[in-house]
Amino acid sequence: MKAAIISLESESSKWTVKAMQKYFDKVDSINVKEIEVRSLKNKIDILHNGKLLEKYDCVYVKGSFRYALTLTAITSALFNKTYMPIAPESFDIVHDKFLTQLVLQKYNIPMPDTYLAPTIDAVRGILRKVNYPIIIKLPSGTGGKGVMFADSFPAASSMLDAIGPLKVKVVIQEYIETNSTDTRAIVVGDKVVASYQRKATKGEKRANIHMGGVGVKCVLDEKTKRIAIKTAKALKADICAVDILETNLGPLVIEANLSPGLQGVTKYTGIDVADIIAKFLYKKAKEFKDKGKVKDTSKIFEDLGIKATTDEIKEIITNVDFRGNRILLPELITKITKFDEKDELVIRADKDRLSIEKIKGEENK
């Protein structure tokens, strides 16, 4: 099977590519800056360096908020044609902190109180009413950039004066005291595969590793794990980092990240997250491919005017996958034969012919 990562080719992406090469037959690393999206009358074309993008069994798209529109366009064009771990709408939502807040609130995921106003004057009105200290955030930003701490109205007002000329909206969020510490959970599929606490350096409120924070491995309780997994599912992301504050009110989600760095989590937990992601991508890509083969087979019978369920199909025309020197049969074969890994089988092989038969025990005679 073939796979590709479309990204900014960060060190984390390089780690993931290397790990994927253990499972996929071919893995391409593609820089998102080399991608062109063409929206034509009845289709969308994705070009890489001027040529149509190859067909892949898996495409993992990731990158910063600056490329959110491009990431959304790529994913929209390919989402139903290959396995992709992140849905098209996820990029627009997660790269906007207030949209993230709205989506997570819809799914009853606990977060700090947050405010948004359309103008700077309206924001000043909010600032006069809130309790201090507060956090002021630019809607888009990663790695702790665009996040500011204000302990009073004058301090917050001065920040608005500096931000005003940029003509951007700001998000105001209540400040929760956690001794400048937060927790990052890495969600892959329906599991938290690694987690660690991040502690800000002296005089800094932001615990991000990119801002000089340090980390230590931690084990999340079941409630916090459920919240992290629920957050990733609400954002329609099979691979996602969820940042959480551990408070007296329980865990509160502050942000999510669709392109988390792997250096920190690997260093502080000792867990090879890149390999976990690669293995997951291979599994899901194979499921997606096998599902497509089942649909193709059903379509063949339908076109022939034959009504057939998987129990009724006795002979099918299909391809098989090769992994090294091994033959991998389609998932449909397992469904038809109802073979189990505990079964003893007789395999007869000759050139251009293969047959597999279950050995029936005394209880089946």
C-alpha positions in Angstrom: 0.0 0.0 0.0 1.1 3.6 -0.7 0.8 6.6 1.7 1.7 10.2 1.8 2.2 12.9 4.4 1.4 16.4 3.2 2.9 18.8 5.7 5.5 21.5 6.3 8.0 18.6 6.7 8.8 19.4 10.3 11.0 17.1 12.4 7.8 15.4 13.7 6.6 14.8 10.2 9.9 13.2 9.3 9.7 10.9 12.3 6.2 9.8 11.2 7.3 9.2 7.6 10.2 7.0 8.8 7.9 5.1 11.0 5.3 4.6 8.2 8.0 3.1 6.0 8.0 0.0 8.3 4.3 -0.7 7.4 3.6 0.8 3.9 5.3 -0.3 0.7 5.8 3.4 -0.2 5.6 6.6 1.7 6.0 10.1 0.1 6.7 13.2 2.1 5.1 16.2 0.3 5.6 19.8 1.3 2.2 21.6 1.5 3.9 24.7 0.0 4.3 22.7 -3.3 0.6 21.9 -3.5 -1.8 23.6 -5.9 -5.6 23.1 -5.7 -7.7 23.6 -8.8 -11.5 23.8 -8.5 -12.9 23.0 -11.9 -16.5 22.8 -13.1 -17.2 19.3 -11.8 -14.1 18.3 -9.9 -11.2 19.4 -7.8 -7.6 18.6 -8.8 -4.7 18.4 -6.4 -1.3 19.1 -8.1 2.1 18.6 -6.6 4.8 20.6 -8.4 2.5 21.0 -11.4 1.6 17.3 -11.7 -1.6 15.6 -10.6 -1.2 14.0 -7.2 -0.6 10.3 -7.2 -3.3 8.0 -5.9 -2.6 6.8 -2.3 -4.2 4.4 0.1 -3.6 6.9 3.0 -3.0 10.7 3.0 -2.1 12.3 6.3 -2.5 16.1 6.0 -1.2 18.4 8.7 0.3 21.9 9.1 0.0 25.2 10.8 -3.0 27.6 10.9 -1.4 29.7 8.1 -2.2 26.9 5.7 -5.7 26.0 7.0 -7.5 26.9 3.8 -5.1 24.8 1.7 -5.4 21.9 4.2 -9.2 22.1 4.1 -9.2 22.1 0.2 -6.9 19.1 -0.1 -8.8 17.1 2.5 -12.2 18.0 0.8 -11.0 16.8 -2.5 -9.5 13.5 -1.2 -11.6 12.6 1.8 -13.9 9.9 0.3 -11.2 8.6 -2.1 -8.6 7.5 0.4 -8.2 7.1 4.2 -7.5 10.5 5.9 -7.3 10.8 9.7 -8.7 14.3 9.8 -12.0 15.6 8.3 -12.0 18.6 6.0 -13.9 20.9 8.4 -11.6 20.1 11.3 -8.9 22.4 10.1 -11.1 25.5 10.0 -12.5 24.7 13.4 -9.4 23.7 15.3 -7.3 26.6 13.9 -9.9 29.1 15.3 -10.0 29.0 19.1 -13.5 30.4 19.4 -14.9 27.9 16.8 -13.3 25.2 18.8 -15.0 26.5 21.9 -18.4 26.5 20.2 -18.0 22.9 18.9 -16.8 21.5 22.2 -19.5 23.3 24.1 -22.1 21.6 21.8 -20.7 18.2 22.9 -20.7 19.2 26.6 -16.9 19.1 26.9 -15.8 21.3 29.9 -13.8 24.4 29.0 -13.0 27.7 30.7 -15.5 30.6 30.2 -14.7 32.3 27.0 -15.8 35.6 25.3 -15.6 37.0 21.8 -16.6 40.4 20.5 -16.6 41.8 16.9 -14.8 45.1 17.7 -12.0 46.3 20.0 -14.5 48.7 21.6 -16.8 45.8 22.3 -13.9 43.8 23.8 -13.1 46.7 26.1 -16.7 46.5 27.3 -16.2 42.9 28.2 -12.9 43.6 29.9 -14.7 46.0 32.3 -17.0 43.2 33.5 -14.8 40.2 33.8 -12.8 39.0 36.8 -9.0 39.2 36.6 -6.6 37.8 35.8 -7.6 36.7 32.3 -6.1 35.2 29.1 -6.3 37.1 25.8 -5.8 35.0 22.7 -5.7 35.6 19.0 -8.1 33.2 17.4 -5.3 31.6 15.3 -1.9 30.7 16.7 0.1 27.7 17.8 2.9 26.9 20.2 1.7 29.5 22.7 2.1 32.3 20.3 -0.8 34.8 20.3 -1.6 34.1 24.0 -1.3 36.9 26.5 -1.8 37.1 30.3 -3.4 40.2 31.9 -3.9 40.7 35.6 -5.9 43.9 35.4 -8.0 46.1 33.2 -5.2 48.6 32.5 -2.9 45.8 31.4 -5.5 44.2 29.2 -6.4 47.6 27.7 -2.8 48.2 26.8 -2.6 44.9 25.1 -5.7 45.9 23.0 -4.0 49.1 22.0 -1.1 47.1 20.6 -3.4 44.6 18.9 -5.8 47.1 17.5 -3.8 48.1 14.3 -3.7 44.4 13.3 -7.5 44.5 12.9 -8.0 41.0 14.3 -10.6 39.6 16.6 -9.5 38.5 20.1 -10.7 35.8 22.4 -11.0 36.5 26.2 -10.8 33.5 28.5 -10.9 33.2 32.2 -7.6 32.4 33.8 -7.5 29.2 35.8 -4.7 28.9 38.3 -2.8 25.6 37.9 0.6 26.8 38.9 1.4 27.4 35.2 1.0 23.7 34.4 -1.2 22.0 31.9 -1.5 18.4 30.5 -1.2 17.3 26.9 -2.9 14.1 25.8 -2.1 12.5 22.5 -5.2 10.8 21.1 -4.9 8.2 18.3 -8.1 6.6 17.3 -10.2 5.9 20.4 -7.2 5.8 22.8 -5.0 8.2 24.7 -1.6 6.8 23.7 0.6 9.1 25.6 0.3 12.1 28.0 2.6 14.4 29.9 2.4 17.5 32.0 4.0 20.8 30.9 5.4 23.3 33.3 6.1 26.9 32.3 9.5 28.4 33.1 9.8 31.0 35.9 8.0 34.2 35.1 6.1 32.6 32.2 2.4 31.6 32.2 2.5 29.6 29.0 3.5 25.9 29.5 4.1 25.2 25.8 7.4 23.4 25.1 8.1 25.8 22.2 7.9 28.6 24.8 10.6 27.0 27.0 8.3 24.8 29.1 9.5 21.5 30.5 7.6 18.2 30.7 7.1 15.1 32.8 5.3 11.9 32.0 1.9 11.5 33.7 -0.9 9.0 33.7 -4.4 10.4 33.2 -7.4 9.2 35.2 -10.2 7.6 33.2 -12.4 10.7 33.3 -9.7 12.9 31.8 -9.0 10.2 29.1 -12.6 10.1 28.2 -12.7 13.9 27.8 -9.6 13.9 25.6 -11.0 11.2 23.4 -14.5 12.9 23.3 -12.7 16.1 22.3 -10.9 14.5 19.3 -14.1 12.8 18.1 -16.1 16.1 18.4 -13.4 17.7 16.2 -13.5 14.7 13.8 -9.8 14.0 14.2 -8.4 10.5 14.5 -5.0 12.0 15.5 -5.1 14.9 17.8 -3.4 16.5 20.8 -5.7 17.8 23.5 -4.4 20.3 26.1 -6.1 20.1 29.5 -6.1 22.0 32.8 -6.4 19.9 35.9 -8.5 22.0 38.2 -10.6 21.8 41.4 -13.6 21.7 39.0 -12.2 18.8 37.2 -10.4 18.6 33.8 -11.0 21.6 31.5 -10.0 21.5 27.8 -8.2 24.7 26.7 -7.1 23.8 23.1 -6.6 21.1 20.6 -3.8 20.6 18.0 -4.1 18.7 14.7 -0.3 18.8 14.1 1.3 18.1 17.5 5.0 18.0 17.9 6.4 14.6 18.7 9.8 15.6 20.2 8.3 16.6 23.6 6.0 13.7 24.1 8.7 11.2 23.0 11.3 12.8 25.2 9.2 13.0 28.4 7.2 9.7 28.1 9.7 7.4 26.3 6.8 6.3 24.1 7.3 6.0 20.3 4.2 8.0 19.3 5.4 8.2 15.7 5.3 4.4 15.4 1.9 4.2 17.1 0.5 6.7 14.6 2.1 4.9 11.6 0.7 1.5 12.7 -2.8 3.1 13.2 -2.6 4.8 9.7 -1.7 1.4 8.1 -4.6 -0.4 9.9 -7.2 2.2 9.0 -5.9 2.5 5.4 -6.2 -1.3 5.0 -9.7 -1.2 6.4 -10.6 1.6 4.0 -9.2 -0.3 1.1 -10.8 -3.6 2.0 -14.2 -1.8 2.5 -13.8 -0.5 -1.0 -13.2 -3.9 -2.4 -16.3 -5.3 -0.7 -18.3 -2.5 -2.3 -16.7 -3.2 -5.7 -17.6 -6.9 -5.5 -21.2 -6.2 -4.5 -21.4 -3.8 -7.5 -20.2 -6.5 -9.8 -23.0 -8.9 -8.7 -25.5 -6.1 -8.8 -24.5 -5.3 -12.4 -25.0 -9.0 -13.3 -28.5 -8.9 -11.8 -27.5 -11.2 -8.9 -28.7 -10.5 -5.4 -26.0 -11.6 -3.1 -25.0 -11.2 0.5 -21.6 -12.1 1.9 -23.0 -15.5 3.0 -24.3 -16.2 -0.6 -21.2 -15.2 -2.5 -19.1 -18.3 -3.3 -16.8 -17.0 -6.0 -15.5 -13.5 -6.4 -13.1 -11.7 -8.6 -10.7 -9.6 -6.7 -7.1 -8.7 -6.1 -4.9 -9.7 -3.2 -2.3 -7.6 -1.3 1.3 -8.6 -1.1 3.4 -7.7 2.0 6.9 -8.7 1.3 6.6 -12.3 0.2 3.3 -12.9 1.9 -0.2 -12.9 0.4 -2.8 -11.0 2.3 -6.4 -12.0 1.5 -9.3 -9.4 1.4 -11.4 -8.9 4.5 -14.4 -10.2 2.5 -12.8 -13.7 2.4 -12.8 -13.8 6.2 -16.5 -12.8 6.3 -17.4 -15.5 3.8 -15.4 -18.4 5.3 -15.9 -17.3 9.0 -12.3 -18.5 9.6 -11.0 -17.9 13.1 -7.4 -17.5 14.2 -7.8 -20.6 16.3 -8.9 -22.8 13.4 -6.5 -25.4 12.0 -6.4 -25.1 8.2 -5.2 -27.3 5.3 -3.6 -25.1 2.6 -3.1 -26.6 -0.9 -1.0 -24.5 -3.2 0.1 -25.0 -6.8 1.1 -22.6 -9.6 -1.9 -20.3 -10.3 -4.1 -22.1 -7.7 -4.6 -21.8 -4.0 -7.2 -23.5 -1.8 -7.7 -23.3 2.0 -9.9 -25.7 4.0 -10.8 -25.8 7.6 -10.0 -29.1 9.5 -13.2 -30.1 11.2 -12.9 -31.5 14.7 -14.8 -34.3 16.2 -17.4 -31.9 17.6 -18.2 -30.7 14.0 -18.6 -34.2 12.4 
